[in-house]
Amino acid sequence: MKIVVLSFDQLSMSWLGTYGNQWLPTPNFDRLALHSTIFDRCYAESVNLENSSHAWWDGGFRNLNGDTKSSVSLAQILKQQGVDLTLLVEGDVEEHSVPLDQNGDWKSTGEGENGTLDELIEQGIQSIEQSKSGTSQLIWLKGLGEVSNEIPDIRFIEQFAEEEGLEPTDEMLTEWLVIMSQPELFEQLEPDQQQDLEQIFGAARILEIDAHLGKLWDALLDQSETGNPETDNEEWRLVITAATGEATPTLSTRHVSVPMVIGTPACDDARRRPALVSSQDLPVTLIEWLVPADRKEVALEEFAAMGTALQDVIEDPQHNVRDFVCFSGAGEEFGLATRHYLFLAQWSTTINTSDEESWKLYVLPDDGANRINMARQYLEVAETLSEQLTAFVHQIENEIQPGIEFFQVSTLSNR
């Protein structure tokens, strides 16, 4: 099997038509979705970009000190099993938030000097076209996404502005580019002007990402058609995901909800999955796909990640990966999401549990924007979720063997 992962540091689900956006056209995401499994409830490990990105490489969860028990990387595991590895990044390699290639396991880390998204995708397409028949392969393309300091190509700014009926002049476009590239000028604008420019540039960046995704997907379709259909290793898959979601000032559903779309050229229908999945599931799934069956168990045991392979969910819409997902916010704030609730709390090192005064409970999906705190109205639910969150944090802090199910919240499933 051959896998292409296109990941982004930040990409909000709210921008994508695949996840319900109706005002911004993302035709290539929509086209990909017709051949994909779409996970509606995928959570990042943390609002912290570095922590969430690390979950892809080692499958672990960070404790209060930012440490993890994981001692072996995904790349090390796959390289030991003979998988061909390629890693390409957008922008300067040194600016990325994780140590991308500590052990030299990846074939390439890109040019390393301000590579654009266009260049990243072109390099990825070249890697796809140069793929060797009969070998398992992972091509990881790590993009920046909708980060605030990344200026989209002016063509997409013009495209969005015209679609909104703004008709900007060349002078206006130049002024916008200058303001968005100089934070001190941006801060001088009125709040509504800042919001307008952020929306224009954010939307233009999504249009840019969508356009390049179309090129990548077409390359995979072409490669799948020219491959050897009798060889299992020639099956291609494309995974789209992100380390963090929407940039919000406080921990929220939008901040930790990230896209997870798994496209397969041979798949001719769109599949939606409501199962709770997380960043830690991706590396385990890649091992499940790429490592030969007779060596898979040993590889997963050595990796010792906290995630779960997603193949069963892809095949069965009723398959339940887990009853809850935990994630961390800024400082010592933690969250726990179930199928029906989002629970947020500040951790108290004094009593070694969550601070009851900080509890926030939101009912999902009715309050996806997290506006109404129901912790006092649903106190019993909040208390139970606090217990589960406490058990989880203690598990991490005490470095209990990852991957073991120590607790469930099935008692909440019918509430």
C-alpha positions as CSV (number, residue, x, y, z in Angstrom):
1,M,0.0,0.0,0.0
2,K,1.1,3.6,-0.6
3,I,-0.1,6.5,1.6
4,V,0.1,10.2,1.1
5,V,-0.6,12.3,4.2
6,L,-1.3,16.0,3.6
7,S,-1.3,17.6,7.1
8,F,-1.6,21.2,8.1
9,D,-0.5,23.0,11.3
10,Q,-3.9,24.7,11.4
11,L,-7.0,24.0,9.4
12,S,-10.5,24.7,10.7
13,M,-13.3,22.3,9.7
14,S,-15.6,25.3,9.5
15,W,-14.0,26.5,6.2
16,L,-14.7,23.2,4.3
17,G,-17.9,22.3,2.4
18,T,-17.2,18.7,3.4
19,Y,-18.0,19.8,7.0
20,G,-21.0,22.0,6.3
21,N,-19.5,25.3,5.0
22,Q,-22.0,26.7,2.4
23,W,-20.5,30.1,1.6
24,L,-16.9,29.3,0.6
25,P,-16.5,27.0,-2.5
26,T,-14.1,24.1,-1.9
27,P,-14.8,22.0,-5.0
28,N,-11.7,19.8,-4.7
29,F,-12.4,18.9,-1.0
30,D,-15.9,18.1,-2.2
31,R,-14.6,16.0,-5.0
32,L,-12.3,14.1,-2.7
33,A,-15.1,13.6,-0.2
34,L,-17.0,11.5,-2.9
35,H,-14.2,8.9,-2.6
36,S,-13.5,9.2,1.1
37,T,-14.3,8.3,4.7
38,I,-15.0,11.5,6.5
39,F,-14.6,11.6,10.3
40,D,-17.0,14.1,11.8
41,R,-15.6,14.0,15.4
42,C,-11.8,14.1,15.1
43,Y,-10.0,15.9,18.0
44,A,-6.5,17.2,18.2
45,E,-4.4,16.1,21.2
46,S,-3.9,19.7,22.2
47,V,-4.5,23.4,21.3
48,N,-0.7,23.6,21.5
49,L,0.7,23.1,18.0
50,E,3.9,21.4,19.1
51,N,2.0,18.8,21.3
52,S,-0.5,18.0,18.6
53,S,2.1,17.6,15.9
54,H,4.1,15.3,18.1
55,A,1.1,13.0,18.4
56,W,1.6,12.2,14.7
57,W,5.2,11.2,15.1
58,D,5.1,9.2,18.4
59,G,1.4,8.5,19.1
60,G,1.8,9.8,22.7
61,F,0.0,12.2,24.9
62,R,1.8,15.0,26.8
63,N,1.6,15.2,30.6
64,L,1.6,18.5,32.6
65,N,5.3,19.0,31.9
66,G,4.9,18.4,28.2
67,D,6.7,15.0,28.4
68,T,5.6,11.7,26.9
69,K,6.5,8.1,27.5
70,S,6.9,7.3,23.8
71,S,10.5,6.5,23.0
72,V,10.3,5.3,19.4
73,S,9.0,7.3,16.5
74,L,6.6,6.3,13.7
75,A,9.4,6.8,11.2
76,Q,11.7,4.4,13.1
77,I,9.0,1.7,13.2
78,L,8.2,2.0,9.5
79,K,11.8,2.2,8.3
80,Q,12.6,-1.0,10.2
81,Q,9.8,-2.7,8.3
82,G,11.2,-1.6,4.9
83,V,8.6,1.2,4.2
84,D,9.9,3.9,1.9
85,L,9.6,7.2,3.7
86,T,9.5,10.7,2.2
87,L,8.8,13.9,4.3
88,L,8.3,17.3,2.6
89,V,7.5,20.6,4.4
90,E,6.1,24.0,3.4
91,G,8.3,26.9,4.4
92,D,11.6,26.8,6.3
93,V,12.3,23.4,8.0
94,E,13.8,25.1,11.0
95,E,10.5,27.0,11.7
96,H,8.4,23.9,12.0
97,S,7.3,23.1,15.6
98,V,8.6,19.6,15.9
99,P,11.9,17.9,15.3
100,L,11.0,16.4,11.9
101,D,13.9,14.1,11.3
102,Q,16.0,13.5,14.4
103,N,17.3,10.1,13.3
104,G,17.6,10.5,9.6
105,D,14.7,8.1,9.0
106,W,12.9,10.2,6.3
107,K,14.3,10.4,2.8
108,S,13.9,14.1,2.5
109,T,12.8,17.1,4.5
110,G,12.3,19.4,1.5
111,E,14.3,22.4,0.3
112,G,14.3,24.0,3.8
113,E,14.2,27.5,2.4
114,N,10.8,29.1,2.3
115,G,9.1,26.5,0.1
116,T,5.6,27.6,-0.9
117,L,2.5,25.5,-0.7
118,D,2.6,25.2,-4.5
119,E,6.2,23.9,-4.3
120,L,5.3,21.5,-1.6
121,I,2.5,19.9,-3.7
122,E,4.6,19.8,-6.8
123,Q,7.3,18.0,-4.9
124,G,4.7,15.6,-3.5
125,I,3.4,14.9,-7.0
126,Q,6.9,14.2,-8.2
127,S,7.3,11.7,-5.3
128,I,4.1,10.0,-6.3
129,E,5.1,9.8,-10.0
130,Q,8.5,8.4,-9.1
131,S,7.1,5.8,-6.7
132,K,8.5,2.3,-7.2
133,S,6.1,-0.5,-8.0
134,G,5.7,-3.2,-5.3
135,T,7.0,-1.2,-2.3
136,S,5.1,0.1,0.7
137,Q,5.5,3.9,0.8
138,L,4.5,6.9,3.0
139,I,4.8,10.4,1.5
140,W,4.1,13.0,4.2
141,L,3.5,16.5,3.1
142,K,3.4,18.9,6.0
143,G,1.8,22.3,5.2
144,L,1.2,25.4,7.3
145,G,-2.5,25.7,6.6
146,E,-4.4,28.8,7.6
147,V,-1.8,30.2,10.0
148,S,-2.1,34.0,10.5
149,N,1.3,35.0,9.2
150,E,1.0,33.0,5.9
151,I,0.0,35.2,3.0
152,P,-1.9,33.4,0.3
153,D,-1.2,33.8,-3.4
154,I,-2.7,37.1,-4.6
155,R,-4.7,35.2,-7.3
156,F,-6.8,33.7,-4.6
157,I,-7.3,37.0,-2.7
158,E,-8.6,38.4,-6.0
159,Q,-10.8,35.4,-6.6
160,F,-12.5,35.6,-3.2
161,A,-12.8,39.4,-3.3
162,E,-14.5,39.2,-6.7
163,E,-16.8,36.4,-5.5
164,E,-17.9,38.7,-2.6
165,G,-18.4,41.6,-5.0
166,L,-15.6,43.7,-3.5
167,E,-13.9,44.5,-6.8
168,P,-10.6,45.6,-5.2
169,T,-8.2,47.8,-7.2
170,D,-4.5,47.0,-7.5
171,E,-3.8,49.7,-5.0
172,M,-6.2,48.2,-2.5
173,L,-4.7,44.7,-2.9
174,T,-1.2,46.1,-2.4
175,E,-2.3,47.9,0.7
176,W,-3.9,44.8,2.1
177,L,-0.8,42.8,1.5
178,V,1.4,45.4,3.2
179,I,-0.9,45.5,6.2
180,M,-1.2,41.7,6.6
181,S,2.6,41.3,6.3
182,Q,3.3,43.9,9.0
183,P,1.6,43.1,12.4
184,E,2.2,46.6,13.7
185,L,0.1,48.1,10.9
186,F,-2.6,45.5,11.3
187,E,-2.9,46.4,15.0
188,Q,-3.6,50.0,14.1
189,L,-6.9,49.0,12.3
190,E,-10.3,49.1,13.9
191,P,-11.6,45.7,15.1
192,D,-14.1,45.4,12.3
193,Q,-11.5,46.2,9.7
194,Q,-9.2,43.5,11.2
195,Q,-12.0,41.0,11.1
196,D,-12.8,41.8,7.5
197,L,-9.1,41.4,6.4
198,E,-8.7,38.2,8.4
199,Q,-11.8,36.8,6.7
200,I,-10.6,37.8,3.2
201,F,-7.1,36.4,3.7
202,G,-8.3,33.3,5.5
203,A,-10.8,32.5,2.8
204,A,-8.2,33.1,0.1
205,R,-5.8,30.7,1.8
206,I,-8.5,28.0,1.9
207,L,-9.1,28.5,-1.8
208,E,-5.4,28.2,-2.4
209,I,-5.3,25.0,-0.4
210,D,-8.3,23.6,-2.2
211,A,-6.8,24.3,-5.6
212,H,-3.5,22.5,-4.8
213,L,-5.4,19.6,-3.2
214,G,-7.1,19.2,-6.6
215,K,-3.7,18.8,-8.3
216,L,-2.6,16.2,-5.7
217,W,-5.8,14.2,-5.9
218,D,-5.6,14.1,-9.7
219,A,-2.0,12.8,-9.5
220,L,-3.2,10.0,-7.2
221,L,-6.0,9.2,-9.5
222,D,-3.7,9.0,-12.5
223,Q,-1.2,6.9,-10.6
224,S,-3.9,4.5,-9.4
225,E,-5.1,4.0,-13.0
226,T,-1.6,3.2,-14.3
227,G,-0.6,1.0,-11.3
228,N,-0.8,-2.8,-11.2
229,P,-4.3,-3.7,-10.0
230,E,-3.1,-7.2,-9.1
231,T,-0.6,-6.0,-6.6
232,D,-2.0,-5.0,-3.2
233,N,0.9,-2.6,-2.6
234,E,-0.2,-0.4,-5.4
235,E,-3.4,0.8,-3.6
236,W,-3.1,4.5,-2.9
237,R,-4.7,6.4,-0.1
238,L,-4.7,10.1,0.8
239,V,-5.1,11.3,4.3
240,I,-6.0,15.0,5.0
241,T,-5.8,16.2,8.6
242,A,-4.5,19.1,10.8
243,A,-2.7,19.6,14.1
244,T,-5.1,22.3,15.4
245,G,-8.5,23.7,14.3
246,E,-9.8,27.2,14.6
247,A,-7.7,29.8,16.4
248,T,-9.9,30.8,19.3
249,P,-8.8,32.6,22.5
250,T,-10.0,29.9,24.8
251,L,-10.2,26.1,24.7
252,S,-13.3,25.1,22.7
253,T,-14.8,22.5,20.3
254,R,-13.7,24.6,17.3
255,H,-10.1,24.8,18.6
256,V,-9.5,21.1,18.9
257,S,-11.9,19.8,16.2
258,V,-9.8,19.0,13.1
259,P,-10.6,17.4,9.7
260,M,-9.8,13.8,9.1
261,V,-10.6,12.7,5.6
262,I,-9.2,9.4,4.1
263,G,-9.6,9.3,0.4
264,T,-9.2,6.1,-1.7
265,P,-9.3,6.4,-5.5
266,A,-11.0,2.9,-5.7
267,C,-13.7,4.0,-3.4
268,D,-16.8,5.2,-5.2
269,D,-18.9,6.6,-2.4
270,A,-18.7,9.1,0.5
271,R,-18.7,7.6,4.0
272,R,-19.3,9.6,7.1
273,R,-18.3,8.3,10.5
274,P,-19.5,9.7,13.9
275,A,-16.9,7.8,15.9
276,L,-14.7,9.7,18.3
277,V,-11.2,9.7,16.9
278,S,-8.0,11.6,17.7
279,S,-4.5,12.6,16.5
280,Q,-3.0,9.6,18.1
281,D,-5.0,7.3,15.8
282,L,-3.2,8.4,12.7
283,P,0.2,6.8,13.3
284,V,-1.3,3.6,14.5
285,T,-3.5,3.4,11.4
286,L,-0.4,4.0,9.2
287,I,1.3,1.1,10.9
288,E,-1.8,-1.0,10.4
289,W,-1.8,-0.2,6.7
290,L,1.9,-0.3,5.9
291,V,3.5,-3.1,8.0
292,P,3.1,-6.7,6.8
293,A,0.5,-8.7,8.7
294,D,3.1,-11.1,10.2
295,R,5.1,-8.3,11.7
296,K,2.3,-5.9,12.6
297,E,1.7,-7.0,16.2
298,V,5.4,-6.6,17.1
299,A,5.6,-3.2,15.5
300,L,2.5,-1.9,17.3
301,E,3.8,-3.3,20.6
302,E,7.1,-1.5,20.1
303,F,5.4,1.7,19.2
304,A,3.2,1.6,22.3
305,A,1.0,4.4,21.2
306,M,-2.3,5.5,22.8
307,G,-4.2,5.5,19.5
308,T,-6.4,3.0,17.7
309,A,-6.3,1.9,14.1
310,L,-9.2,3.3,12.1
311,Q,-9.7,0.6,9.5
312,D,-12.5,-1.1,11.5
313,V,-14.3,2.3,11.6
314,I,-13.8,2.8,7.9
315,E,-15.4,-0.6,7.2
316,D,-18.2,-0.4,9.8
317,P,-20.1,2.8,10.4
318,Q,-21.3,1.5,13.8
319,H,-17.9,0.7,15.1
320,N,-17.0,2.6,18.2
321,V,-13.4,3.4,18.7
322,R,-13.7,4.9,22.2
323,D,-16.3,6.5,24.5
324,F,-14.4,9.7,25.0
325,V,-11.4,11.8,23.8
326,C,-9.1,13.9,26.1
327,F,-7.1,16.9,25.1
328,S,-5.2,19.7,26.7
329,G,-5.5,23.4,26.4
330,A,-3.1,26.2,27.3
331,G,-1.4,26.0,30.7
332,E,-3.1,23.3,32.8
333,E,-6.5,23.3,31.2
334,F,-7.9,20.0,30.0
335,G,-10.9,18.8,28.1
336,L,-12.9,15.7,27.5
337,A,-15.4,15.0,24.7
338,T,-18.0,12.3,24.6
339,R,-20.7,11.7,22.0
340,H,-23.0,14.1,23.8
341,Y,-20.9,16.4,25.9
342,L,-17.8,18.6,26.0
343,F,-16.3,19.0,29.4
344,L,-13.5,21.6,30.1
345,A,-11.7,22.2,33.4
346,Q,-8.6,23.8,34.9
347,W,-6.3,21.4,36.6
348,S,-5.5,22.0,40.3
349,T,-2.0,20.7,41.3
350,T,-3.0,21.4,44.9
351,I,-5.7,18.8,45.1
352,N,-4.4,16.9,42.0
353,T,-7.8,17.0,40.2
354,S,-9.9,19.4,38.3
355,D,-11.0,22.7,39.9
356,E,-14.8,22.5,40.3
357,E,-15.1,26.3,40.0
358,S,-13.6,26.1,36.5
359,W,-16.0,23.3,35.2
360,K,-17.6,24.0,31.8
361,L,-20.1,21.5,30.3
362,Y,-21.6,22.0,26.8
363,V,-24.2,19.8,25.2
364,L,-23.3,18.5,21.8
365,P,-24.1,18.9,19.0
366,D,-26.7,21.5,20.0
367,D,-24.2,23.9,21.4
368,G,-21.2,23.3,19.1
369,A,-20.2,26.9,19.6
370,N,-19.9,26.3,23.4
371,R,-22.0,29.3,24.4
372,I,-24.1,27.8,27.3
373,N,-22.3,26.3,30.3
374,M,-24.5,23.5,31.7
375,A,-22.1,22.3,34.4
376,R,-24.5,23.3,37.2
377,Q,-27.6,22.1,35.6
378,Y,-26.1,18.7,34.7
379,L,-23.9,18.5,37.8
380,E,-24.0,14.7,38.0
381,V,-22.7,14.4,34.4
382,A,-20.0,17.0,35.1
383,E,-18.9,15.1,38.2
384,T,-18.6,11.9,36.3
385,L,-16.7,13.4,33.5
386,S,-14.4,15.1,36.0
387,E,-13.6,11.7,37.4
388,Q,-12.8,10.3,34.0
389,L,-10.6,13.3,33.2
390,T,-8.8,12.9,36.5
391,A,-8.2,9.2,35.9
392,F,-6.8,10.0,32.4
393,V,-4.5,12.7,33.7
394,H,-3.3,10.4,36.4
395,Q,-2.6,7.7,33.9
396,I,-0.5,10.1,31.9
397,E,1.3,11.5,34.9
398,N,2.1,8.0,36.3
399,E,3.3,6.8,32.9
400,I,0.9,3.8,32.9
401,Q,1.4,1.6,29.9
402,P,-0.3,3.4,26.9
403,G,-2.9,1.7,24.9
404,I,-4.8,0.0,27.7
405,E,-8.5,0.9,28.3
406,F,-8.6,1.8,32.0
407,F,-11.9,3.5,32.1
408,Q,-15.1,4.0,30.1
409,V,-18.0,6.4,30.1
410,S,-20.6,4.1,28.7
411,T,-22.8,5.0,31.6
412,L,-23.3,8.4,29.9
413,S,-24.1,7.1,26.5
414,N,-27.8,7.3,26.9
415,R,-28.0,10.6,28.7
